Amino acid sequence: MADVISFKQAKNQRKSRKKLCGHGFHKWKVWKDKQFDVKSGKLVTVYRCEGCDAQKVKTH
């Protein structure tokens, strides 16, 4: 059985995450769909913020 949360509570959590992202406090998570950069021919790690979907790329 899943945990039940109200819509208001979920909405407040998203708002607080976007507020934090606006001030530079992102919650980065590895995005595994793109692992190879074709133009440079290198392996890359793409990080995506869970709150605002911003991306940062680190080459190896």
DODOVEX-415368 format. One record per atom (N, C-alpha, C, O, CB): residue in three letters; atom name; x, y, z. Coordinates in Angstrom, 3 decimals. Glycine has a CB too. Layout:
BEGIN
r ALA	a CA	xx X	yy Y	zz Z
...
This chain:
BEGIN
r MET	a N	xx 0.841	yy -1.172	zz 0.000
r MET	a CA	xx 0.000	yy 0.000	zz 0.000
r MET	a C	xx 0.885	yy 1.233	zz 0.000
r MET	a O	xx 1.882	yy 1.277	zz 0.720
r MET	a CB	xx -0.956	yy -0.001	zz 1.209
r ALA	a N	xx 0.547	yy 2.207	zz -0.774
r ALA	a CA	xx 1.347	yy 3.422	zz -0.911
r ALA	a C	xx 1.000	yy 4.428	zz 0.179
r ALA	a O	xx -0.086	yy 4.389	zz 0.758
r ALA	a CB	xx 1.137	yy 4.048	zz -2.294
r ASP	a N	xx 1.936	yy 5.325	zz 0.446
r ASP	a CA	xx 1.680	yy 6.407	zz 1.393
r ASP	a C	xx 0.811	yy 7.456	zz 0.712
r ASP	a O	xx 1.036	yy 7.801	zz -0.448
r ASP	a CB	xx 3.012	yy 7.036	zz 1.907
r VAL	a N	xx -0.166	yy 7.954	zz 1.426
r VAL	a CA	xx -1.086	yy 8.950	zz 0.887
r VAL	a C	xx -0.655	yy 10.323	zz 1.384
r VAL	a O	xx -0.510	yy 10.533	zz 2.588
r VAL	a CB	xx -2.560	yy 8.643	zz 1.299
r ILE	a N	xx -0.448	yy 11.269	zz 0.449
r ILE	a CA	xx -0.136	yy 12.641	zz 0.814
r ILE	a C	xx -1.134	yy 13.557	zz 0.118
r ILE	a O	xx -1.684	yy 13.223	zz -0.932
r ILE	a CB	xx 1.331	yy 13.010	zz 0.434
r SER	a N	xx -1.348	yy 14.693	zz 0.713
r SER	a CA	xx -2.309	yy 15.623	zz 0.121
r SER	a C	xx -1.655	yy 16.384	zz -1.025
r SER	a O	xx -0.431	yy 16.496	zz -1.092
r SER	a CB	xx -2.849	yy 16.607	zz 1.185
r PHE	a N	xx -2.481	yy 16.905	zz -1.924
r PHE	a CA	xx -1.971	yy 17.675	zz -3.055
r PHE	a C	xx -1.295	yy 18.960	zz -2.576
r PHE	a O	xx -0.304	yy 19.399	zz -3.158
r PHE	a CB	xx -3.109	yy 18.006	zz -4.034
r LYS	a N	xx -1.829	yy 19.554	zz -1.526
r LYS	a CA	xx -1.265	yy 20.797	zz -1.005
r LYS	a C	xx 0.155	yy 20.563	zz -0.487
r LYS	a O	xx 1.042	yy 21.388	zz -0.707
r LYS	a CB	xx -2.159	yy 21.370	zz 0.116
r GLN	a N	xx 0.366	yy 19.451	zz 0.194
r GLN	a CA	xx 1.685	yy 19.133	zz 0.725
r GLN	a C	xx 2.687	yy 18.899	zz -0.412
r GLN	a O	xx 3.820	yy 19.374	zz -0.333
r GLN	a CB	xx 1.611	yy 17.894	zz 1.636
r ALA	a N	xx 2.296	yy 18.188	zz -1.450
r ALA	a CA	xx 3.182	yy 17.930	zz -2.587
r ALA	a C	xx 3.516	yy 19.231	zz -3.314
r ALA	a O	xx 4.653	yy 19.431	zz -3.740
r ALA	a CB	xx 2.533	yy 16.927	zz -3.562
r LYS	a N	xx 2.538	yy 20.104	zz -3.455
r LYS	a CA	xx 2.746	yy 21.389	zz -4.129
r LYS	a C	xx 3.741	yy 22.244	zz -3.343
r LYS	a O	xx 4.601	yy 22.894	zz -3.939
r LYS	a CB	xx 1.402	yy 22.142	zz -4.294
r ASN	a N	xx 3.633	yy 22.250	zz -2.021
r ASN	a CA	xx 4.544	yy 23.026	zz -1.190
r ASN	a C	xx 5.969	yy 22.496	zz -1.289
r ASN	a O	xx 6.919	yy 23.278	zz -1.262
r ASN	a CB	xx 4.080	yy 23.010	zz 0.261
r GLN	a N	xx 6.133	yy 21.182	zz -1.405
r GLN	a CA	xx 7.465	yy 20.604	zz -1.536
r GLN	a C	xx 8.103	yy 21.029	zz -2.852
r GLN	a O	xx 9.294	yy 21.338	zz -2.884
r GLN	a CB	xx 7.401	yy 19.073	zz -1.445
r ARG	a N	xx 7.330	yy 21.052	zz -3.945
r ARG	a CA	xx 7.865	yy 21.481	zz -5.234
r ARG	a C	xx 8.239	yy 22.951	zz -5.206
r ARG	a O	xx 9.268	yy 23.338	zz -5.760
r ARG	a CB	xx 6.855	yy 21.219	zz -6.345
r LYS	a N	xx 7.413	yy 23.779	zz -4.566
r LYS	a CA	xx 7.704	yy 25.211	zz -4.478
r LYS	a C	xx 8.986	yy 25.455	zz -3.720
r LYS	a O	xx 9.810	yy 26.267	zz -4.140
r LYS	a CB	xx 6.556	yy 25.955	zz -3.809
r SER	a N	xx 9.169	yy 24.757	zz -2.597
r SER	a CA	xx 10.378	yy 24.981	zz -1.809
r SER	a C	xx 11.610	yy 24.523	zz -2.577
r SER	a O	xx 12.665	yy 25.144	zz -2.448
r SER	a CB	xx 10.288	yy 24.249	zz -0.462
r ARG	a N	xx 11.516	yy 23.455	zz -3.373
r ARG	a CA	xx 12.649	yy 22.981	zz -4.161
r ARG	a C	xx 13.004	yy 24.011	zz -5.233
r ARG	a O	xx 14.185	yy 24.271	zz -5.465
r ARG	a CB	xx 12.331	yy 21.611	zz -4.807
r LYS	a N	xx 12.008	yy 24.599	zz -5.888
r LYS	a CA	xx 12.280	yy 25.608	zz -6.920
r LYS	a C	xx 12.874	yy 26.860	zz -6.301
r LYS	a O	xx 13.726	yy 27.501	zz -6.916
r LYS	a CB	xx 10.997	yy 25.959	zz -7.688
r LYS	a N	xx 12.447	yy 27.220	zz -5.108
r LYS	a CA	xx 13.008	yy 28.373	zz -4.418
r LYS	a C	xx 14.484	yy 28.157	zz -4.136
r LYS	a O	xx 15.303	yy 29.050	zz -4.353
r LYS	a CB	xx 12.253	yy 28.642	zz -3.116
r LEU	a N	xx 14.821	yy 26.965	zz -3.651
r LEU	a CA	xx 16.211	yy 26.654	zz -3.348
r LEU	a C	xx 17.046	yy 26.642	zz -4.621
r LEU	a O	xx 18.181	yy 27.119	zz -4.624
r LEU	a CB	xx 16.316	yy 25.306	zz -2.629
r CYS	a N	xx 16.494	yy 26.101	zz -5.697
r CYS	a CA	xx 17.216	yy 26.063	zz -6.970
r CYS	a C	xx 17.480	yy 27.475	zz -7.476
r CYS	a O	xx 18.527	yy 27.731	zz -8.071
r CYS	a CB	xx 16.424	yy 25.262	zz -8.018
r GLY	a N	xx 16.578	yy 28.363	zz -7.257
r GLY	a CA	xx 16.751	yy 29.739	zz -7.693
r GLY	a C	xx 17.917	yy 30.432	zz -7.002
r GLY	a O	xx 18.472	yy 31.398	zz -7.526
r GLY	a CB	xx 15.488	yy 30.512	zz -7.448
r HIS	a N	xx 18.285	yy 29.936	zz -5.825
r HIS	a CA	xx 19.398	yy 30.508	zz -5.076
r HIS	a C	xx 20.668	yy 29.673	zz -5.211
r HIS	a O	xx 21.646	yy 29.916	zz -4.503
r HIS	a CB	xx 19.024	yy 30.641	zz -3.612
r GLY	a N	xx 20.665	yy 28.694	zz -6.112
r GLY	a CA	xx 21.881	yy 27.933	zz -6.387
r GLY	a C	xx 22.028	yy 26.648	zz -5.598
r GLY	a O	xx 23.075	yy 26.008	zz -5.681
r GLY	a CB	xx 23.048	yy 28.777	zz -6.123
r PHE	a N	xx 21.022	yy 26.244	zz -4.837
r PHE	a CA	xx 21.093	yy 25.010	zz -4.065
r PHE	a C	xx 20.336	yy 23.911	zz -4.789
r PHE	a O	xx 19.210	yy 23.571	zz -4.424
r PHE	a CB	xx 20.528	yy 25.215	zz -2.645
r HIS	a N	xx 20.966	yy 23.359	zz -5.820
r HIS	a CA	xx 20.336	yy 22.314	zz -6.623
r HIS	a C	xx 20.523	yy 20.955	zz -5.968
r HIS	a O	xx 21.450	yy 20.755	zz -5.183
r HIS	a CB	xx 20.912	yy 22.303	zz -8.046
r LYS	a N	xx 19.639	yy 20.027	zz -6.296
r LYS	a CA	xx 19.764	yy 18.649	zz -5.842
r LYS	a C	xx 20.116	yy 17.817	zz -7.080
r LYS	a O	xx 19.232	yy 17.376	zz -7.814
r LYS	a CB	xx 18.430	yy 18.132	zz -5.138
r TRP	a N	xx 21.428	yy 17.609	zz -7.301
r TRP	a CA	xx 21.902	yy 16.955	zz -8.516
r TRP	a C	xx 21.744	yy 15.456	zz -8.423
r TRP	a O	xx 21.979	yy 14.849	zz -7.378
r TRP	a CB	xx 23.354	yy 17.308	zz -8.781
r LYS	a N	xx 21.338	yy 14.866	zz -9.543
r LYS	a CA	xx 21.211	yy 13.421	zz -9.663
r LYS	a C	xx 21.743	yy 13.030	zz -11.039
r LYS	a O	xx 21.535	yy 13.752	zz -12.014
r LYS	a CB	xx 19.720	yy 12.951	zz -9.466
r VAL	a N	xx 22.430	yy 11.887	zz -11.120
r VAL	a CA	xx 23.021	yy 11.443	zz -12.387
r VAL	a C	xx 21.914	yy 11.043	zz -13.344
r VAL	a O	xx 21.002	yy 10.301	zz -12.980
r VAL	a CB	xx 24.003	yy 10.261	zz -12.166
r TRP	a N	xx 22.001	yy 11.542	zz -14.582
r TRP	a CA	xx 21.036	yy 11.221	zz -15.638
r TRP	a C	xx 21.729	yy 10.280	zz -16.602
r TRP	a O	xx 22.673	yy 10.679	zz -17.283
r TRP	a CB	xx 20.511	yy 12.515	zz -16.375
r LYS	a N	xx 21.278	yy 9.040	zz -16.673
r LYS	a CA	xx 22.005	yy 7.993	zz -17.387
r LYS	a C	xx 21.598	yy 7.819	zz -18.842
r LYS	a O	xx 22.105	yy 6.911	zz -19.501
r LYS	a CB	xx 21.822	yy 6.707	zz -16.684
r ASP	a N	xx 20.718	yy 8.639	zz -19.365
r ASP	a CA	xx 20.289	yy 8.489	zz -20.756
r ASP	a C	xx 21.377	yy 8.899	zz -21.750
r ASP	a O	xx 21.466	yy 8.330	zz -22.838
r ASP	a CB	xx 19.037	yy 9.313	zz -21.000
r LYS	a N	xx 22.197	yy 9.872	zz -21.388
r LYS	a CA	xx 23.235	yy 10.347	zz -22.299
r LYS	a C	xx 24.592	yy 10.154	zz -21.614
r LYS	a O	xx 24.902	yy 10.842	zz -20.642
r LYS	a CB	xx 23.005	yy 11.855	zz -22.694
r GLN	a N	xx 25.402	yy 9.212	zz -22.126
r GLN	a CA	xx 26.679	yy 8.929	zz -21.484
r GLN	a C	xx 27.868	yy 9.170	zz -22.405
r GLN	a O	xx 29.011	yy 9.072	zz -21.957
r GLN	a CB	xx 26.700	yy 7.509	zz -20.996
r PHE	a N	xx 27.638	yy 9.479	zz -23.671
r PHE	a CA	xx 28.730	yy 9.655	zz -24.614
r PHE	a C	xx 28.480	yy 10.897	zz -25.460
r PHE	a O	xx 27.408	yy 11.048	zz -26.046
r PHE	a CB	xx 28.890	yy 8.407	zz -25.508
r ASP	a N	xx 29.464	yy 11.783	zz -25.526
r ASP	a CA	xx 29.362	yy 12.992	zz -26.335
r ASP	a C	xx 29.945	yy 12.701	zz -27.712
r ASP	a O	xx 31.137	yy 12.420	zz -27.833
r ASP	a CB	xx 30.095	yy 14.194	zz -25.658
r VAL	a N	xx 29.128	yy 12.766	zz -28.732
r VAL	a CA	xx 29.536	yy 12.396	zz -30.085
r VAL	a C	xx 30.515	yy 13.407	zz -30.673
r VAL	a O	xx 31.475	yy 13.018	zz -31.338
r VAL	a CB	xx 28.315	yy 12.271	zz -30.987
r LYS	a N	xx 30.288	yy 14.693	zz -30.439
r LYS	a CA	xx 31.138	yy 15.727	zz -31.040
r LYS	a C	xx 32.574	yy 15.664	zz -30.526
r LYS	a O	xx 33.519	yy 15.742	zz -31.311
r LYS	a CB	xx 30.557	yy 17.105	zz -30.762
r SER	a N	xx 32.740	yy 15.523	zz -29.211
r SER	a CA	xx 34.093	yy 15.499	zz -28.662
r SER	a C	xx 34.652	yy 14.089	zz -28.549
r SER	a O	xx 35.858	yy 13.921	zz -28.369
r SER	a CB	xx 34.111	yy 16.159	zz -27.307
r GLY	a N	xx 33.809	yy 13.081	zz -28.650
r GLY	a CA	xx 34.257	yy 11.695	zz -28.580
r GLY	a C	xx 34.689	yy 11.269	zz -27.195
r GLY	a O	xx 35.605	yy 10.459	zz -27.056
r GLY	a CB	xx 35.380	yy 11.483	zz -29.528
r LYS	a N	xx 34.048	yy 11.799	zz -26.168
r LYS	a CA	xx 34.429	yy 11.489	zz -24.788
r LYS	a C	xx 33.221	yy 10.993	zz -24.012
r LYS	a O	xx 32.071	yy 11.267	zz -24.356
r LYS	a CB	xx 35.040	yy 12.724	zz -24.097
r LEU	a N	xx 33.522	yy 10.256	zz -22.955
r LEU	a CA	xx 32.471	yy 9.878	zz -22.020
r LEU	a C	xx 32.116	yy 11.076	zz -21.155
r LEU	a O	xx 32.995	yy 11.831	zz -20.739
r LEU	a CB	xx 32.908	yy 8.678	zz -21.144
r VAL	a N	xx 30.849	yy 11.246	zz -20.891
r VAL	a CA	xx 30.396	yy 12.359	zz -20.065
r VAL	a C	xx 29.443	yy 11.846	zz -18.996
r VAL	a O	xx 28.804	yy 10.806	zz -19.154
r VAL	a CB	xx 29.714	yy 13.445	zz -20.927
r THR	a N	xx 29.363	yy 12.591	zz -17.920
r THR	a CA	xx 28.368	yy 12.342	zz -16.893
r THR	a C	xx 27.462	yy 13.555	zz -16.859
r THR	a O	xx 27.917	yy 14.674	zz -16.625
r THR	a CB	xx 29.023	yy 12.067	zz -15.492
r VAL	a N	xx 26.189	yy 13.333	zz -17.092
r VAL	a CA	xx 25.220	yy 14.429	zz -17.091
r VAL	a C	xx 24.482	yy 14.402	zz -15.761
r VAL	a O	xx 23.919	yy 13.381	zz -15.367
r VAL	a CB	xx 24.219	yy 14.317	zz -18.297
r TYR	a N	xx 24.495	yy 15.538	zz -15.079
r TYR	a CA	xx 23.767	yy 15.687	zz -13.824
r TYR	a C	xx 22.555	yy 16.555	zz -14.087
r TYR	a O	xx 22.654	yy 17.575	zz -14.768
r TYR	a CB	xx 24.666	yy 16.302	zz -12.706
r ARG	a N	xx 21.400	yy 16.154	zz -13.548
r ARG	a CA	xx 20.157	yy 16.924	zz -13.668
r ARG	a C	xx 19.621	yy 17.240	zz -12.290
r ARG	a O	xx 19.640	yy 16.396	zz -11.394
r ARG	a CB	xx 19.101	yy 16.155	zz -14.492
r CYS	a N	xx 19.148	yy 18.449	zz -12.128
r CYS	a CA	xx 18.544	yy 18.849	zz -10.865
r CYS	a C	xx 17.138	yy 18.259	zz -10.796
r CYS	a O	xx 16.379	yy 18.328	zz -11.764
r CYS	a CB	xx 18.511	yy 20.405	zz -10.720
r GLU	a N	xx 16.800	yy 17.686	zz -9.657
r GLU	a CA	xx 15.473	yy 17.091	zz -9.505
r GLU	a C	xx 14.374	yy 18.138	zz -9.418
r GLU	a O	xx 13.224	yy 17.848	zz -9.747
r GLU	a CB	xx 15.437	yy 16.217	zz -8.275
r GLY	a N	xx 14.704	yy 19.346	zz -8.983
r GLY	a CA	xx 13.688	yy 20.371	zz -8.786
r GLY	a C	xx 13.381	yy 21.176	zz -10.033
r GLY	a O	xx 12.215	yy 21.428	zz -10.338
r GLY	a CB	xx 14.115	yy 21.293	zz -7.706
r CYS	a N	xx 14.424	yy 21.585	zz -10.765
r CYS	a CA	xx 14.188	yy 22.508	zz -11.882
r CYS	a C	xx 14.683	yy 21.982	zz -13.226
r CYS	a O	xx 14.583	yy 22.691	zz -14.228
r CYS	a CB	xx 14.852	yy 23.823	zz -11.594
r ASP	a N	xx 15.208	yy 20.776	zz -13.276
r ASP	a CA	xx 15.705	yy 20.133	zz -14.504
r ASP	a C	xx 16.872	yy 20.871	zz -15.149
r ASP	a O	xx 17.076	yy 20.764	zz -16.358
r ASP	a CB	xx 14.587	yy 20.016	zz -15.505
r ALA	a N	xx 17.635	yy 21.613	zz -14.365
r ALA	a CA	xx 18.859	yy 22.222	zz -14.873
r ALA	a C	xx 19.885	yy 21.102	zz -15.095
r ALA	a O	xx 19.817	yy 20.061	zz -14.441
r ALA	a CB	xx 19.410	yy 23.319	zz -13.878
r GLN	a N	xx 20.825	yy 21.313	zz -16.007
r GLN	a CA	xx 21.811	yy 20.285	zz -16.309
r GLN	a C	xx 23.217	yy 20.821	zz -16.154
r GLN	a O	xx 23.485	yy 21.996	zz -16.405
r GLN	a CB	xx 21.608	yy 19.749	zz -17.715
r LYS	a N	xx 24.123	yy 19.931	zz -15.732
r LYS	a CA	xx 25.546	yy 20.234	zz -15.785
r LYS	a C	xx 26.242	yy 18.976	zz -16.272
r LYS	a O	xx 25.808	yy 17.862	zz -15.981
r LYS	a CB	xx 26.103	yy 20.703	zz -14.387
r VAL	a N	xx 27.331	yy 19.163	zz -17.020
r VAL	a CA	xx 28.012	yy 18.057	zz -17.680
r VAL	a C	xx 29.448	yy 18.011	zz -17.222
r VAL	a O	xx 30.124	yy 19.038	zz -17.151
r VAL	a CB	xx 27.935	yy 18.188	zz -19.210
r LYS	a N	xx 29.916	yy 16.807	zz -16.907
r LYS	a CA	xx 31.306	yy 16.609	zz -16.516
r LYS	a C	xx 31.912	yy 15.602	zz -17.481
r LYS	a O	xx 31.401	yy 14.493	zz -17.630
r LYS	a CB	xx 31.426	yy 16.122	zz -15.026
r THR	a N	xx 33.005	yy 15.989	zz -18.138
r THR	a CA	xx 33.659	yy 15.080	zz -19.086
r THR	a C	xx 34.728	yy 14.278	zz -18.357
r THR	a O	xx 35.265	yy 14.714	zz -17.338
r THR	a CB	xx 34.281	yy 15.865	zz -20.279
r HIS	a N	xx 35.025	yy 13.114	zz -18.887
r HIS	a CA	xx 36.030	yy 12.231	zz -18.281
r HIS	a C	xx 37.195	yy 12.065	zz -19.194
r HIS	a O	xx 38.145	yy 11.357	zz -18.860
r HIS	a CB	xx 35.443	yy 10.873	zz -17.945
